[in-house]
């Protein structure tokens, strides 16, 4: 009997996780933009990361950014969102929007992932609907 509910429960859980992850990303962006200042930053290096250990897939690159706040505080931080292939070249000047209360929380201006977020929200909703379909097929065969 436990095997019967495994697939609907798994797809429902994965759908919820996707939706909450994207909601968290959007909330972080909203928080930073609510009280931010802009400055010019510089991409000083790239941090290479592999998704899963040993999967042999291409790496994801996270730019390491350096900028100075209005309070003359030097920040050197790895950007939280990586790209494949490299989006920002080492040595490239970029516009930074940093959170005034915590400058280590920042966004690269123009790095908008609305389409990415929308696609993952739709995928999460699709998983939830698929789990409902599986569940009703179990109850009403």
N, C-alpha and C positions, 0 to 999 in steps of 0.2 A: 504494500500500500504506500510506503514511503517513496518508492520509485515513481509512482503515478504523479505525485505532486512536485517532483524534483525539477522538471523542466519549466513549468509555469512560475515556480518560486524563484528559480535562478534568473529567468529573463525579467521578472518583475523587479528583483533586487538590483540587477545590472542597470535597468532603466532608471530606477530611482537614484542610484549612485551617479550616473552620468548627469542627470538633471541637477542634483545638488552640487556636483563639482563645477558645473558651468555657472550655477547661481552664485557660488562662492567667488569665482573669478570676476563676475560682474559686480558683486558687492565690493570686492577689493578695489576695482577700478573706480566705482562710484565714490568710495571713501577717499581715495587719493585726489580725485578731481574736485571734491567738495571743498578742499582747503589746500590748494596747490600753488606753487610758484614755478615759473619756467626759467630755465637756464640752458646754456650750451654745454654739452658734454662731448666726450671723446671715447670712442671704442678703442680700448688699449690692448685687448687680447680676446681670444675665443676659448671657451671651455667646451671640450668635446665630451659627449656623454652617449653611451649606448643604451637603448631602451631596455633590453633584457640581456643579461649576461650570456655571452656565447651564442646569441642568435645570428650573428654574422650579418646583420642588417646595417644599413648606412648610419653613421652617427648623427646626432642632433647637436647643433652648435648654439651655445648660450653666450651672447656678447658680454664681456666684462667692461663696464662703463666707469669712467672717472669724470667727476664734475665737482664744482665748487658752489656751495649754497650762498644765499645772500648774506648769511652770518659768517662767511669765510671759513666754512667747514669743508674740508676735502673728503669726498666720498668716493670710494672705489668698491664697486659691488657688481656681482654677477646678476644680469637681468633674469627674471624668473621665467620668461617665455623663450624657449629655444626654437630654432628653425632648421629646416633641412631643405635646400642647401643654405649656405650662409647668406643672411639677408643684409647684415651690416659688416662692411669690411673693416679690418683692423686699421686704425688711423682715421676713420671717417668721423666727421663732426655730426652730431645729432642734437635735436632739441629734447630736453628732459623736462618732464613735469613731476616734481617731487612733492611728497606730503610734508607740509610745514612742520608738523609735530614729530615726524620720524622720517628724515630725508632718505633713509635707506630703503623706504618704500617709494618707488618711482615708476613712471611709465615713459616709454619712448613715444614722443608725439608722432602721430600718424601711423602707429603700429596698431591698427584696428583689426580685431578678430571677430567682428560681428557675424560674418558669414560662417566662420568656423563654429562659433557658439550656437548659431541658429541650426546648423546641420546636426550638431551633437544633441541639442534639445529635441529636434525631430526624431533622431535615432532613439533617444531615451523614451520618448512617447510611443514610438513604434514598438519598442521592446515591451512596454507595459501593456499595450493593446494586444500584442502577440501572446503575452502571458494570460490575459483574460480569455482570448480565443482558445488557448490550450486548456485552461481551467474549465470552461464551459463544455468543451468536447469531452472532458473526463466525466463531468457531472451528467451531461445529457448526451450519451453516445449515439 
